[in-house]
Amino acid sequence: MAKNKEKKSYSTRNAEQFNKWRSFCQFLVCKIFYMIRLKLVYRLEVNGLENVPKDNNYIICPNHLSTLDPPMIAGIFPRSVAFMAKKELFDIKFLRWWLDWLGAFSVNRESLAPSTIKTVMKIKNSDWVLGMFPQGTRGIPGEIKNVSSGFAGLAKITKCAILPVGLTGTNEVKRIPFTGKIVVNIGKPIPYSDNLNEMVNKWGQAVEELTGFKFVAENASEEKVVGVDK
């Protein structure tokens, strides 16, 4: 029973929990530690920062290739980024603590529950911005497939734009300086609408242009979002 309560506490967050201490932790880990590694080893190249809105009325939505993606995105963007993380990761004590202090929160990938929606609304009322991967899990370079509509549903609920981000090169494990190459291309915001499929397709097409990967629209999957009509 206590274990279930502990899990629940990591899925429901208040705006006050996205505070200066977690912002400082994310700044230290992502903007300093990870950025040094990314620039030294992977020759990180970022394009399109001028497309990032000045407010936080948008959801950062990159394609997903590697565990390196979340801290890299947090290191690049001007605002602190709160990422959704699958609930299973919070079963591991140290990892749970680490994710918590970096601003991540627990989510059931099969169904976005009311607690998730409440947390997303709290993020919008803070200085942070929401980050999530429409593919849900890491994909194969060259393809963008198995895209759920959950991110589009949250954009509709929160009245936030979708900011497409194309990532290439994060799947390549490199350790020797200047042997890797990561390119991050940030596209123009996609306005939210009542048509979830349209938002999904616009995101996929945008990321296809940003990465050169093929968007496989027919493989798009649906993710249940409580309170959103399909």
C-alpha positions as CSV (number, residue, x, y, z in Angstrom):
1,M,0.0,0.0,0.0
2,A,2.8,2.4,0.9
3,K,4.6,1.5,-2.3
4,N,1.5,2.5,-4.4
5,K,1.3,5.8,-2.6
6,E,4.9,6.5,-3.3
7,K,4.4,5.8,-7.0
8,K,1.4,8.0,-7.0
9,S,3.3,10.9,-5.5
10,Y,5.7,10.9,-8.4
11,S,2.8,11.2,-11.0
12,T,1.0,14.1,-9.3
13,R,3.0,17.3,-8.9
14,N,2.3,20.8,-7.7
15,A,3.6,23.9,-9.4
16,E,5.6,24.6,-6.2
17,Q,7.6,21.4,-6.8
18,F,9.0,22.8,-10.0
19,N,11.0,25.2,-8.0
20,K,14.4,26.9,-8.0
21,W,16.2,23.9,-6.4
22,R,15.1,21.5,-9.1
23,S,15.9,24.1,-11.7
24,F,19.4,24.5,-10.3
25,C,19.8,20.7,-10.2
26,Q,18.8,20.5,-13.9
27,F,21.0,23.4,-14.8
28,L,24.0,21.8,-13.1
29,V,23.5,18.4,-14.5
30,C,22.2,19.1,-18.0
31,K,23.4,22.6,-19.0
32,I,26.9,22.1,-17.6
33,F,27.9,18.4,-17.2
34,Y,26.0,17.1,-20.3
35,M,26.7,20.1,-22.4
36,I,30.5,19.7,-21.9
37,R,30.3,16.1,-23.0
38,L,28.0,16.8,-25.9
39,K,30.1,19.6,-27.3
40,L,33.4,17.9,-26.6
41,V,32.6,14.4,-27.8
42,Y,29.6,14.8,-30.1
43,R,30.2,18.3,-31.6
44,L,26.7,19.2,-30.8
45,E,25.0,21.5,-33.4
46,V,21.7,23.2,-32.6
47,N,19.6,25.0,-35.2
48,G,16.3,26.8,-34.9
49,L,16.5,28.3,-31.3
50,E,14.7,31.4,-32.7
51,N,11.6,29.2,-33.2
52,V,11.3,28.6,-29.4
53,P,8.4,30.7,-28.0
54,K,9.2,33.2,-25.3
55,D,6.5,31.9,-23.0
56,N,5.9,28.3,-21.8
57,N,2.7,27.7,-23.8
58,Y,4.2,24.9,-25.8
59,I,5.2,21.2,-25.5
60,I,8.7,20.1,-26.6
61,C,8.2,17.0,-28.8
62,P,11.4,15.4,-30.2
63,N,11.8,12.1,-31.9
64,H,13.5,9.6,-29.6
65,L,16.8,7.7,-30.3
66,S,18.7,7.4,-27.0
67,T,18.7,7.9,-23.2
68,L,20.9,10.9,-24.0
69,D,17.9,12.7,-25.5
70,P,16.1,14.0,-22.3
71,P,19.1,15.6,-20.6
72,M,20.3,17.0,-23.9
73,I,17.0,18.7,-24.6
74,A,17.0,20.1,-21.0
75,G,20.5,21.4,-21.6
76,I,19.6,23.1,-24.8
77,F,16.3,24.9,-24.1
78,P,16.2,28.2,-22.2
79,R,13.5,27.0,-19.7
80,S,13.7,24.0,-17.3
81,V,12.1,21.0,-18.9
82,A,9.8,18.6,-17.1
83,F,9.8,15.2,-18.9
84,M,7.4,12.4,-18.5
85,A,9.1,9.1,-17.5
86,K,7.6,5.7,-17.6
87,K,6.4,4.6,-14.2
88,E,8.6,1.5,-14.1
89,L,11.7,3.7,-13.8
90,F,10.4,5.0,-10.5
91,D,10.6,1.4,-9.1
92,I,14.4,1.8,-8.8
93,K,15.2,3.8,-5.7
94,F,18.3,5.8,-6.8
95,L,16.8,6.4,-10.3
96,R,13.6,7.5,-8.7
97,W,15.5,10.1,-6.7
98,W,17.6,11.2,-9.6
99,L,14.6,11.6,-12.0
100,D,12.6,13.5,-9.3
101,W,15.4,16.1,-8.8
102,L,15.8,16.5,-12.5
103,G,12.0,17.4,-12.7
104,A,10.7,14.3,-14.3
105,F,7.4,12.7,-13.2
106,S,5.9,9.3,-13.5
107,V,3.4,8.4,-16.2
108,N,1.6,5.2,-17.4
109,R,2.4,5.1,-21.1
110,E,-0.7,3.0,-21.9
111,S,-3.1,5.5,-20.4
112,L,-2.6,9.1,-19.5
113,A,-4.5,9.3,-16.2
114,P,-6.2,12.4,-14.6
115,S,-3.1,12.8,-12.3
116,T,-0.9,13.2,-15.4
117,I,-3.2,15.9,-16.8
118,K,-3.3,17.7,-13.5
119,T,0.5,17.7,-13.3
120,V,0.8,19.0,-16.9
121,M,-1.5,21.9,-16.0
122,K,0.7,22.6,-12.9
123,I,3.7,22.7,-15.2
124,K,2.0,25.3,-17.4
125,N,1.4,27.4,-14.3
126,S,5.1,27.3,-13.4
127,D,8.2,28.6,-15.2
128,W,8.9,25.2,-16.6
129,V,7.9,23.7,-19.9
130,L,6.6,20.1,-20.6
131,G,8.7,17.7,-22.7
132,M,7.5,14.4,-24.1
133,F,8.4,11.9,-26.8
134,P,5.5,11.2,-29.1
135,Q,7.0,7.8,-30.0
136,G,6.9,6.8,-26.3
137,T,10.1,4.8,-26.5
138,R,13.4,4.8,-28.5
139,G,13.0,4.4,-32.2
140,I,15.2,3.2,-35.0
141,P,17.3,5.8,-36.9
142,G,15.8,6.5,-40.3
143,E,12.2,5.9,-39.3
144,I,9.6,7.7,-37.2
145,K,6.9,5.2,-36.3
146,N,4.6,4.0,-33.5
147,V,3.6,7.6,-32.8
148,S,0.8,7.9,-30.2
149,S,-1.7,10.7,-30.1
150,G,-1.2,11.4,-26.4
151,F,0.9,14.4,-26.9
152,A,-1.7,15.9,-29.3
153,G,-4.4,15.3,-26.6
154,L,-2.4,17.1,-24.0
155,A,-1.8,20.0,-26.4
156,K,-5.5,20.3,-26.9
157,I,-6.3,20.1,-23.2
158,T,-3.6,22.7,-22.2
159,K,-4.1,24.9,-25.2
160,C,-0.4,24.6,-25.9
161,A,1.4,24.5,-29.2
162,I,3.5,21.5,-30.2
163,L,7.2,22.3,-30.8
164,P,8.7,19.7,-33.2
165,V,12.4,18.9,-32.6
166,G,14.4,16.6,-34.8
167,L,17.3,14.7,-33.3
168,T,20.0,12.8,-35.2
169,G,23.2,11.1,-33.9
170,T,22.3,10.6,-30.3
171,N,22.0,6.8,-30.8
172,E,25.8,6.6,-31.6
173,V,27.8,5.8,-28.5
174,K,31.1,7.8,-28.7
175,R,33.8,8.5,-26.0
176,I,36.7,9.8,-27.9
177,P,36.6,13.7,-28.3
178,F,35.2,15.0,-31.7
179,T,34.3,11.5,-33.0
180,G,30.6,12.0,-32.8
181,K,28.1,14.3,-34.4
182,I,24.7,15.2,-33.0
183,V,22.4,17.6,-34.8
184,V,19.3,19.2,-33.1
185,N,16.9,21.0,-35.5
186,I,14.0,22.9,-33.8
187,G,11.0,23.5,-36.0
188,K,8.3,26.1,-35.9
189,P,5.4,25.6,-33.4
190,I,2.4,23.7,-34.5
191,P,-0.8,25.3,-33.1
192,Y,-3.1,23.0,-31.1
193,S,-6.4,22.1,-32.6
194,D,-9.4,19.8,-31.9
195,N,-8.2,17.4,-34.6
196,L,-5.7,15.1,-32.9
197,N,-4.8,13.1,-36.0
198,E,-4.0,16.3,-37.9
199,M,-1.6,17.4,-35.1
200,V,0.0,14.0,-35.1
201,N,0.6,14.1,-38.9
202,K,1.8,17.7,-38.8
203,W,4.3,16.7,-36.1
204,G,5.5,13.7,-38.0
205,Q,5.9,15.6,-41.3
206,A,7.8,18.4,-39.5
207,V,10.2,16.0,-37.8
208,E,10.6,14.1,-41.1
209,E,11.9,17.4,-42.6
210,L,14.0,18.2,-39.6
211,T,15.8,14.8,-39.5
212,G,15.5,13.3,-43.0
213,F,13.9,10.2,-41.3
214,K,10.7,8.7,-42.9
215,F,7.5,9.3,-41.0
216,V,5.4,6.2,-41.1
217,A,1.9,7.6,-40.7
218,E,0.0,4.4,-41.1
219,N,1.7,2.9,-38.0
220,A,0.6,5.7,-35.8
221,S,-1.0,4.4,-32.6
222,E,-3.6,5.8,-30.2
223,E,-3.0,6.5,-26.6
224,K,-5.9,6.9,-24.3
225,V,-6.2,10.4,-22.8
226,V,-8.8,10.7,-20.1
227,G,-11.1,13.6,-20.9
228,V,-10.2,13.9,-24.6
229,D,-12.6,12.9,-27.3
230,K,-11.0,11.1,-30.3
